Structures are given as C-alpha cells and as structure tokens.
Amino acid sequence: MLKVTAPGTEPDAALLRAMFAARKAVFIDLLGWDLPVLAGQYEMDQFDDEHARYLILSDNGDHLASARLLPTTRQGILSGLFPMLSAGPVPCAPDTFEITRFCLDRSLNARERRDVRNALVHALATYAIDAGISRYCAVAGLGWFRQIERFGWSCRALGAPIRTGGQELVGLEIGITADTQQLLEAAGIHCGYGENLARAIPSSLPAGHKEWH
C-alpha cells in the first residue's frame, strides 16, 4: 500500500542512503550531470532539505525507483533554474508540487524498469490524491516529456522547448484528479509491482535513467 508519513517523521535512513546512491549512479555516473556528491557516494543538492518529500519504491530494503517532491511555494528547479521554460508564471501554490530526480535503479533490466516506472507514476498519482495535491510541475528532456504525455493523465507543456546544456528541455504541468489512476490504467500504465512497495518519506536531513530534473 502507499504509506504516507507526516512531515517531521523520522525517515528510513538506510533507504534514503540507497536512494541517494542510486541517484549518483544514474545522474552523475551514467548521464554525466554536474551535481554535488556527498562522501563520494551520494548525489544530494541544495533542495534535499527538510522541505523535500520522497517517494521510494523498494523491495526488501533495496532501492528500485524514487522521485523527489518539492513545494512550489519555495524556490525549486523550475522556478530557480529554468523559469524560462514557462511562458506564463511558474506554478506556485500550496497544492502544487514539483517532481524532481525521477530515478530508476541501474540494476534493473528493461522489463523491470518499465514495471517500476509505471508503479512510481501510480505512486505519484496516489500520493497526490491522498495529500491534497492537485497539480505537479517538472522539468523534463523533450523525449521523456513525449512519453509522459502518453501516460493518460492530464499533462501539458508550460512553454516551448528550449535547448540548454546540450539538450532540449520542457517545463510541464500535470493535473491530478480523482480519476487519474483510472486514466493511467486505461493508457496501459499498470502498477505491476504492487502498491505495497510504495512509501512516501519526508526528509529530516541535516543542512535508471530519466531526464526528469
């Protein structure tokens, strides 16, 4: 099932370490992004603070996939680094969160990657409905954005793609409603790994490859 822990609850430290290590393996070792590395093992940046929330799919403590959620009422990746991707005002509201660091573990084979990707997309929808989130926003590579559009949920670009850092990036917005899970299923995005693998973990930290920043 999807477990939602309240802000301030002590997170699973071992699982968080596994997630940060998986992020380094994907975003730094595989994709070559210029990002901070902690202790030579973990990818963490300025947004991994007490305001971040994490959705982590795990199996017996092993990281399968994860995503970081940032409140848009504070500066995030879209508003702080890529505001030019939005033709209008960058989304900012208490019920709007930014999806960042969508990470699929590099140890997975192609079929497993598809299954955990679909499970994580379902976890994002389920968590949003349970937490009163009506909208997500994100920054994505153009190719990944084209996939996200086909997932069946309400998704639109916030502006025209812009080439920066050697790739075309898109700012996007995803609307979440009571029927979003059914729309995902109808589009073939099935939660094959089961809801019992999804856990929502808020950060209480001290100060796979998808192009979803």
NORBELHU-V593830 format. One record per residue. N is the residue number from 0. RES is the residue in three letters. OMEGA is omega in whole degrees, 0 to 359 (NA if undefined). Layout:
# NORBELHU-V593830
N|RES|OMEGA / N|RES|OMEGA
This chain:
# NORBELHU-V593830
0|MET|179 / 1|LEU|180 / 2|LYS|179 / 3|VAL|178 / 4|THR|184 / 5|ALA|176 / 6|PRO|181 / 7|GLY|178 / 8|THR|181 / 9|GLU|181 / 10|PRO|175 / 11|ASP|187 / 12|ALA|181 / 13|ALA|181 / 14|LEU|175 / 15|LEU|178 / 16|ARG|179 / 17|ALA|179 / 18|MET|181 / 19|PHE|176 / 20|ALA|178 / 21|ALA|177 / 22|ARG|177 / 23|LYS|182 / 24|ALA|183 / 25|VAL|191 / 26|PHE|181 / 27|ILE|185 / 28|ASP|183 / 29|LEU|187 / 30|LEU|177 / 31|GLY|178 / 32|TRP|179 / 33|ASP|185 / 34|LEU|179 / 35|PRO|176 / 36|VAL|179 / 37|LEU|177 / 38|ALA|179 / 39|GLY|188 / 40|GLN|192 / 41|TYR|174 / 42|GLU|178 / 43|MET|178 / 44|ASP|186 / 45|GLN|181 / 46|PHE|176 / 47|ASP|182 / 48|ASP|185 / 49|GLU|180 / 50|HIS|181 / 51|ALA|172 / 52|ARG|183 / 53|TYR|168 / 54|LEU|184 / 55|ILE|171 / 56|LEU|183 / 57|SER|177 / 58|ASP|183 / 59|ASN|178 / 60|GLY|178 / 61|ASP|178 / 62|HIS|174 / 63|LEU|181 / 64|ALA|181 / 65|SER|174 / 66|ALA|177 / 67|ARG|178 / 68|LEU|180 / 69|LEU|177 / 70|PRO|181 / 71|THR|175 / 72|THR|173 / 73|ARG|180 / 74|GLN|179 / 75|GLY|182 / 76|ILE|179 / 77|LEU|184 / 78|SER|185 / 79|GLY|185 / 80|LEU|185 / 81|PHE|180 / 82|PRO|180 / 83|MET|179 / 84|LEU|179 / 85|SER|180 / 86|ALA|177 / 87|GLY|178 / 88|PRO|176 / 89|VAL|180 / 90|PRO|181 / 91|CYS|180 / 92|ALA|180 / 93|PRO|181 / 94|ASP|179 / 95|THR|179 / 96|PHE|179 / 97|GLU|175 / 98|ILE|178 / 99|THR|175 / 100|ARG|174 / 101|PHE|193 / 102|CYS|174 / 103|LEU|186 / 104|ASP|182 / 105|ARG|181 / 106|SER|185 / 107|LEU|173 / 108|ASN|187 / 109|ALA|181 / 110|ARG|179 / 111|GLU|179 / 112|ARG|179 / 113|ARG|183 / 114|ASP|181 / 115|VAL|174 / 116|ARG|180 / 117|ASN|179 / 118|ALA|180 / 119|LEU|175 / 120|VAL|176 / 121|HIS|179 / 122|ALA|177 / 123|LEU|179 / 124|ALA|181 / 125|THR|180 / 126|TYR|180 / 127|ALA|180 / 128|ILE|181 / 129|ASP|185 / 130|ALA|179 / 131|GLY|176 / 132|ILE|183 / 133|SER|185 / 134|ARG|169 / 135|TYR|167 / 136|CYS|183 / 137|ALA|169 / 138|VAL|183 / 139|ALA|169 / 140|GLY|186 / 141|LEU|180 / 142|GLY|178 / 143|TRP|177 / 144|PHE|180 / 145|ARG|176 / 146|GLN|181 / 147|ILE|178 / 148|GLU|185 / 149|ARG|181 / 150|PHE|176 / 151|GLY|179 / 152|TRP|181 / 153|SER|185 / 154|CYS|178 / 155|ARG|175 / 156|ALA|179 / 157|LEU|180 / 158|GLY|179 / 159|ALA|175 / 160|PRO|178 / 161|ILE|178 / 162|ARG|178 / 163|THR|179 / 164|GLY|177 / 165|GLY|178 / 166|GLN|176 / 167|GLU|181 / 168|LEU|179 / 169|VAL|168 / 170|GLY|185 / 171|LEU|180 / 172|GLU|179 / 173|ILE|176 / 174|GLY|180 / 175|ILE|177 / 176|THR|183 / 177|ALA|182 / 178|ASP|182 / 179|THR|180 / 180|GLN|179 / 181|GLN|178 / 182|LEU|177 / 183|LEU|180 / 184|GLU|181 / 185|ALA|180 / 186|ALA|178 / 187|GLY|177 / 188|ILE|185 / 189|HIS|181 / 190|CYS|188 / 191|GLY|182 / 192|TYR|178 / 193|GLY|183 / 194|GLU|183 / 195|ASN|179 / 196|LEU|185 / 197|ALA|178 / 198|ARG|176 / 199|ALA|185 / 200|ILE|174 / 201|PRO|181 / 202|SER|167 / 203|SER|186 / 204|LEU|171 / 205|PRO|176 / 206|ALA|NA / 207|GLY|271 / 208|HIS|170 / 209|LYS|182 / 210|GLU|178 / 211|TRP|188 / 212|HIS|NA
